[in-house]
Amino acid sequence: MAEHVLITGGAGFIGTRLAKRLVSAGHTVTVLDALIPQVHGADPAESSPLLRSLVGVADVIHGSVTSTDDIRRALAQATVVVHLAAETGTGQSMYEIDRYVEANVGGTAKLLDLLTNEPHTVRRLVVASSRSIYGEGSYETRDGSVVYPPHRADADLAEGDFRVLGADGEELILIPTDEEAKLHPSSVYGITKQMQESLIMTVAPVIGIEPVSLRYQNVYGPGQSLKNPYTGILSIFSTLIRQGKSINIFEDGLESRDFVYIDDVVEATYLAVTHPAAAGGTFNVGSGVATTVNDVVAALFSAFGTDVPTRISGNYRLGDIRHNVADTSRLRDVLGFTAATSFDDGVRQFVRWVLTEPVEGDTYQRSLDELASRNLLK
């Protein structure tokens, strides 16, 4: 059945790729996007390749999920909503609290309020949740017990002890985090993503809409913002490499993330829109592989064919987690999908794209200075 899909935040990294995937399969797409300068530049029509890529693909509405009027206009004829709209960035969320809560929580509340109280044609609502809602995620003790450790203590981090420790001080063993794990986010961003998901998974079934939650891990690939210094270490490190500047590796470089390539994320999201079995489900969307920051740097040096000086500084950001790797078996078992792109292959494709883009100005240091001035970077 052909759907009319509204993608909120659809002029972004994931949304533009998803729009093309949907249209190629015969669906109709409307995009609602605030086109914020941090992502799209001061003059999006000229400065945003992402926005330009939607020409002839989707009907683009320049508006915000914080405006009921904009949401109402965008919902006309929609049968499925993919709710991607959100302010992103763990560090920035810790001091731009009102902006993150207004956009992420307030925007979701307005969307649900309208769907609850006004006529519409929406039958499914897919929300982009986040691995950040797990906090430190799942670990095992020496005796094999699964635990969900609290956030690491500032005092330990200040001493250079970056390990995740149990209640008795033992070092815990990282295991993949599944969808039944405890939710205890360690940042304002993570809290807002948990609230987005909780609102939609609670309200949608009551009003006859099928909810689907996708807990994205660390998404990367061609098209991600090279302008935004608050998200995406691959973009940040790539810009530093192209500028010939040194890379400051936080903590000890052994912290890890589950990096998942954009094409895999788009395909998983397409299934969330179209697959009958997705209804009511919550799914981790990741590669299922933990990659350290040191490994990221090495992969980028290999792909660029050059390197720059690196320094493992011991700096750390409050609100950051130590490790992250997803259990993706539910996505495989229910929707029949497993991420296909290895990290090394994905980085090579990412770097080939980066080399076609202009070298962006250095806004990364300014973002670090903002964190440090608020005692969030140490």
N, C-alpha and C positions, 0 to 999 in steps of 0.2 A: 504494500500500500504506500502510495506517495504521501509523504508528510510535508507540512509547512513548518519549518523549524526556525524558531527564534533563538539566536545565540546572543546572550548578553555578554558584553566584553568581547564581542566577536571580531573586532578589528585587531586583536592581539595575536601573539605568537601561535597559540593553539587554535584560536577561533578561525583565523583566516584559512589555515590548512583544513580544518574540519568543514568549513563552508564549501570548499572546493570538492572535498570527498563526498559530501551529501549531494551537491548539485550533479556530480558525475554519475551518481546512482539514481538520478531522476527526481530528487526532492527539491523543494523550493526553500530558500533561506532568506531571512531577514536578520540584520545585525543591528544591535543597539550598543553604542560605545561612546564613552565620554571623551575619547581621543585626548587623554591627558598629555601635556608636554613632556613629562618625565619619560614617557614611552614613545610618543609619536613626534616630538619636536614642536617648535613654536607654531609652525604652519603645516598641519598634517597633510593637507592636499599636496604640498610640495615636498615635505620632509619625511613622509612616512611611506616607505615601500609596502608595508603591510596593508595600509589603507588602499593604496593604488592597486594592489593585487586583487581587491574585491570588485573592481570595476567589471561589469558584465557578469558577475557571479552572484552577488547578493544585493538586496535593497538595504542601503546603509542609512540608519537614523542616528544623527549626532545628538545624543542625549544621555541622561544618567539614570541609573536605577534608584537614585535618591529622589527622583521626580515621578510621582504617580502619573502625571499627564504623559510623560515620555514612555513609561511602561505601558500604559493603556494603548497608546498609538502603536507601539511595537508589537503588542499582542494580537492585533487584528488578524484573524484567520489562522493564527498559530495552533498547531496540533501538538507540538512538542517544544519544550523550552530546555535549552542547555544553558545553565546559569554559570558562566565563567567569570562574570564581572566581579572584580575584587581588587583592593589595594594589596600588593604583594611585597614581601621583604621583611625578614625577621627582625633585623637590626633597626630599621626605620620605624617599625611598628611600636618599638619600645619608647619612642618619644613623640610620635605623631598619633597618639592614642585616639583622640577624638575623630580624626579623619579616617582611620582604619575601621573603627567601630561604626561610624556613620555609613560608610560605603558598604562594608561587608555584612554587618548585622542589620543596619537600618534599611539598606537596599533590599535585602532578602525579605525582611518583614513587610516592606511595601509591596513587593511582588506577591507574596502570599496573601496579604490583606486584600489586594485587588482581585486575585483569583477566588478568594472566599466570598467576596461581597458583590461581584459584578459578573454578568454573563460572559462566557468565554468558550473556546473550543479546545482547550488544552487537555490532553489525556495522559501525558507523561512529562515529568520534570526531572531532569538530570542535573545534579549539582557537582561542581568541581570542588571536592574536599581536598585534604592535604595530609601527607605523612606527618606534618607538624603537630597534628592533634594527639599523636602517641607520646609526645615528649621523648624520653629516652628509649621508649619501646621495650621490647622483650629481651630478657637475659635468663641464663641459668646459673644456679649455684653449683658448687662442686658435687653436691649429692643429686643433681639433676632436677631440682625444683625450679619451676618457672616463676620469675619475679619481675616486677615492674619498678625499677629503682627510681627514687626521687631525683630531682635536678641536682647536678653537681654543685658542691659548695664553693662559693667565691674564695674562701680561705684556702681550700685545697688547690684550686686553679692558680692562685697567686703564688703558691709554692712550687708550681710546675708539675703537680700531680693531676694529670688529666684523665685518669682511669675512672671507670664506673664501678663504684664499690657497693657492697651489700651492707646490711645493718650492722654486721659484726666486723666490718672492715675488709672482708675478703674481696678480691677482684672478681667481678662477674664475667660470665662468658656470653658473648653476643650470639643471639639466635634470630632467625627471621621473625618479624612481627606479623601476626595474622590479624584478621578483622575483629576478632573477639578480645583483643588485648585491651588493657586498661587505657582509658583516654585521660591524659593529664598533661596538656600542652605547657611548654615552658616559655612562651612568648605571647605578646598581645596578638600577633598575627595568628598563632595557633589557636588561641582562645576564640577569635572571631571565626575561624574556619570550622571549629567544632560547633559553634552556635549556628552558623549557616546550615551545616549538615543536620543538626538536631531539629531545627525549625522545619526544614523541608521534609525530613523523614517522619516527623510527628504530624504535621498539618496536612500534607498532601493526601494521605490515605483517607483522612476524615472527610475531605471534600471531593473524593472520587477521582483523584489523580494518582497515577503510578509514580512513586519516587524511585530514583536510582542515585546512589552516591558513589563517586569515583574518588578514591584517595590517591591522588597523584603523588608520585615520588619526585625526584629531582629531574625535571624535564629539560632537555637540551637539544640543540640541533640548528640547522640553517633557519634563519628568520628570527631567532631570539634577539631581544633588544641588546644592541651594543652601546646604547646611550645611557641605559639605566644602571647606575653603579650600586644599586641596593640589592640586586638579585643576580644570580648566575655566575659562579666562579669561572666557568669556561670562557664567558664573554669578558670578564674582568681580566683574567690572565692573558687572554689572546690580545687584548688591547695593549697591555703592558709589554708583551713580547714584540709586537709590531712597533712600539715606540722605543724599543731597546732599553726599557727600564727594568729594574730588579723586581723580583716577586717576593713579598713578605708572606711566608707560610705561617699561619697561626698555629697555636699549640705546638705539637711535635710533628705535624704532618701526617700522623697516623689516624686521625679522625676520618670517618668514612661516610659515604652516602650511596644511595641506590640511584644511579643515573639511568634514565630511560629515554630512548630516542624519540623525537617528535613523531615520526611516522607510526611508531608502535602506539603512542598515546592517542593519536588520531583514530587509528583503527579500533582500539578498545572503546573509545568514546562513540564511534559510529555504531558499534554493537550495542552500547548502552541505549542509543536512540532507537534502534531498529529490532533488536532481538527480543522475542517474547519472554524468554527466561530471565531477562535483566530486571523485570518489574519487581520492585520492592527490595532489590539487592544492594549490598554494600560491597565494593570491590577495591582491593589494592591494585593500582596500576603501576607496575615497576618492572625492573629486569630480574629481580631476585638475586642480584650480585652486589656485594659491598665493595666499593672502590675508594681507596684512600686519596687524600689530597696530594700526597707525594706521587701516587700513580697518575693522577690527573695532570700534574706538571710534566711528568715524563712522557705521557702520551701526546701532550701538546707540543713539546720540544721535537718529538719524532715526526709529528705531522707537519710542522712548520719547517723542519729541516734546519733548525737553528735553536739556540738557547740564549738565556740571559742569566745574570747572577740571581741566585736564590738565597734566602735567609730564613732559617727556621727560628722564629723569634720568640716563641713562647707567649706572644700576645693572645688574648682570647676575648670573645664577646659574650657578655651576659645574655642569656636566653638561647645560646647555641647548645645543641645536643652533641654528644660525642660520636655516636654511630647511628646508622640507619640502613636496614635492609628489609625488604618486604617479603612476606610469604604470599606468593601470587597463585597459589594452587586453586583458590576459589574462582578466579578469573578463567583459569584453564578448564576447570571441571564444569562450570556452569555455562560459560559463553564460548568455550572451545578456543580460547586465545592465549598465546604465549608470545612475549616480546621476541622479535627475530633479529634485532640489530645488536651486535656486540659493541662494547664500549670503544674498542680500538677502531672498528669500522665506522662507528658513529662520529668519533672525533675526527677522523680523516675527512668525512663528508662535511662536517662542520667547518673545518679549517679551509677546505677548498672554497666554501662559500664566503668565509670571512675575508679571504684574500681578494675577493671581488668587490668588497665594500670599502668605503673611505675609512681612514684611521680616525677614530673618534677622539675628541679632546679628553684631557685627563680630569674627569670628575670624581674618580675613585678616591683620591686622597682627601678631597673635600668631604666625602661621605664618612670617611674614617675620622676626620677631625670633628664632625658633628657628633659621632658616637663618643669620642674621647672627651669632648667638652661636657658631656652629660654623665660621665663616669661609667659608660656602658662598654667601652673598649679599654682593656688594660694590658 
